Amino acid sequence: MSDKLDKWQGYVPDEELATYAKGGFGERIGFGERVALLNIDTTWMFVDPSFDMCGRELPELKTAVTDLTAQFRHLGLPIYYSRRDNRNHPVRRGIWNLKLSVAETHGYTSDPRADQWPEAYAPTAADVIIEKNKPSCFFETPLESFLRYDRVDTLVVVGISTSGCVRAAVTDAFSHNFRVIVVEEAVGDRSPSAHKASLFDMDMKFADVESHAYVAAELNRLYGARQVAE
């Protein structure tokens, strides 16, 4: 088995892992020429339990996102953020009206703090913010064209939730032929079991699920040297 498959022993039964090995899944994609950080929905609505949409505290995620944001800034690498668009009108909410019982509450529709970020990793004027209406920040947004213009071929993905908006964006990024690296400690979910299952599935099919330590070291190795040369 590959290192990727070995990593999941004990979580996925050996007989199931064998089927992935048979199909050749779980190879490492790796980094390309130019990497961007894609921060998915880590606004107060999803990191502050006072909001209905935040299921639990995620201190490890906040620390990892803060550290990675600082590293990308230090290396002079681009950072992209996604958040929800305006949901005040029921038509703008669309089918969410039927799926979420909180769709018409103040916290979901119009609390100005909900869609802002904690100061520790908030965007600056140099960053790009994408507003989205559905789970994937690629769906009906200009994100792909912005990334192509920015010559980005690799996305380091952090954010919430692993089984929802993160997974949707990762799948679309893979479909657009971007290299995708998901930082394990920097993504989170209201459901730990859904989080783990989604990480496994993405690691097998659409992305590299890597530790924060590994990603940080690779960023410095690959892009830190370029920064010094420049």
N, C-alpha and C positions, 0 to 999 in steps of 0.2 A: 504493500500500500504506500501511497505518497505521504509526505509529511502532513499534508492537509487532512487526509483521511485518518491518520494516526491520532491527530489532535482531538478527534471527535469520538474516539474509543471510550466506552464507559457511558456516553450519553446516547449514542445510536447503537443498537445491537449490531454485533459483528456481521450477522447474515445480511443486514440491510446495507452496511458499509461495503460489503462485497459486491452488491449490485451496482453501487456507485463506481467502485474500482473497475468492474467489468465494462462500464460505459465510458471510462476514462475521465470521469469528473474530478474536480478538485485540484486542478493544476493552478499554480500561481501565475497571475497575469503580470504583476510587477508594475513599476513606475515607468513612465515614458519621458518625453522631452521637457514638457512644461506642466506643472501641477498647480491646481487651485484647490482651496479649501471650500467645501460646500456645506454650509451650516443650515440644517433643515429645522425650522420651527422651534428654536430654543428660546422662544419668547416667554414672558411671565406667565401667560396662559397655560403653558405646558411644564413649567418648572416650579411654579408656586402653588402648593396644595390648597390655597384659599380659592383657587379657580376650580370649577367642576371638572374641567378637562385635564387637570393634573391629578393623576392617580396616587402619586407618592413622591417623597423627596428623592432626589437623585444627586447626592453630593459628589460621587465619583465622576459622574458625567460633567458636572459643572467645572470640576477641577481640570479634567482632561480637555474640555473645550477651551477653557481659559488658557491653558498651557500651549495648546496647538495654535490658537489664535495669535498668541505672542510670538511663537516660533515662525509662523508664516509672515508676520509683520517684520520680524528681524531679518528674514531671508529675502524680503522684498517680493514675495509671491502673492498672487491675487486671492482675494477672499470674496465669496458670494454667499449671500444670506437669502433664505426664503421665509415668507410668513404669509398668513391668510390675507386675502383682499377684503374690501369692505363688504360686510354681511348684513347691513342694516335693512335692506329690502328683501322680502321673501323670495323674489325671483332670483336675486343674486345668491341667496343661500341654496336655491334649487332643491335637489333631492335630499340634501341634508335635513330639510324640514321634516322629512318622513323618517329619517334614520336616527336623529338625535332629539331626545325629549327636551334638551336645554337650548334648542336652536333659537328660541325667541327671548331668552333671558338677557338681562343687561350685560352680564359677564361674557356671554358669547357674542353678542351683536355690537355693543357700543361702549364698552369700558375702554378708555384711551390707553390705560396701562397694559391691557391684555396683549397687545401686539408690539410692545417694546421689549428690549433685551436688557438683562442685567448689565450693569456698567462694566463688569470685569471682562466681558467679551463682546460688548456692543459694537456695531459697525461704525466706521468713520467715513469721512467724505470720499476716501479713496476706494471704498468697497462698493459692490453692486448688490442692490436689494431687489429680489424678485417677489412679486405678489401673485398669489395663486388662489384658485377657487376650488381645486380638487386635490387629492392626495399628492400626486406627482407634481413637482415644481417644473417639470418639462411640459406638462399638459396645457396647451393653448397659451404658453408664455414665450417670450423671446430668449429664454435661457440658452438653448442650443446655439442660436446665432451669435449671442454675446460671447459664449465660450469659444466658438470657431474664430471669431474676430480676435479674441485674446490669445489665440494660438494654443489653447489648453487642450491636452490630450489625456490628462489624468486627473481624476477627482478623488480627493480625500474627503470622505463623507462622515459628518458628525450630525447628531440631532435626535429628534423625537417624531413619531414613535417608530421603533424598530420594525414592528409588524405592519405598520400603516404607511405613513408618508415617507419614511426612510426607504422601506422596501420598494415602494412604488417608484421613487426617484432612481434608485439603484437599477431597477429593471429597465426603466426608460433610458438611463445613461448607457447601460450595456447595449441596448437596442440601437443607440446612436453611435456605437463603436468607441465609446470612451473607456479607458482603463479606470476601474473603480476599486478603491481601497476603503473599506469600512473599518473605523477604529473601534474596537470592541468596547473599551471603557467609555467611549464618548458618544454612544448611542444608548437610548433607554426606552422603556415601555411601561405602561401601567400594569402589564402582565409579565412577570418574570418568565413564565413558561412560553408565552408567545414570543418574547424577546429571544430566548435561547433557540427555539425552533426556527425562527426567521434568520438568525445568524448562521445556523447550520446550512439552511437552504441557499442563502446568498453565497456562502463560502464554497459550496459545491458547484453552483451554476453561473452566477452573474458577477461575482466580485471576489476580492481577497479580503477576508476578515482577519485583521492583524491587531496585535497588541499596540497600545500607545507607545511603549518603549521601542518596539521594532520600527514603527512609523517615524518616530522622532529621530531615531538613529539614521534611517534611510534618507530622510529629508536633509539632514546635515551632511551626510556622505555625498549625496548626489547633487544637491543644490547649494550647499554651503561653500563648496570648492569653487563653484562658478561665480558666486558672489565675490569671493576674494580675488579671483582672476579679473573680474570686471572692475 
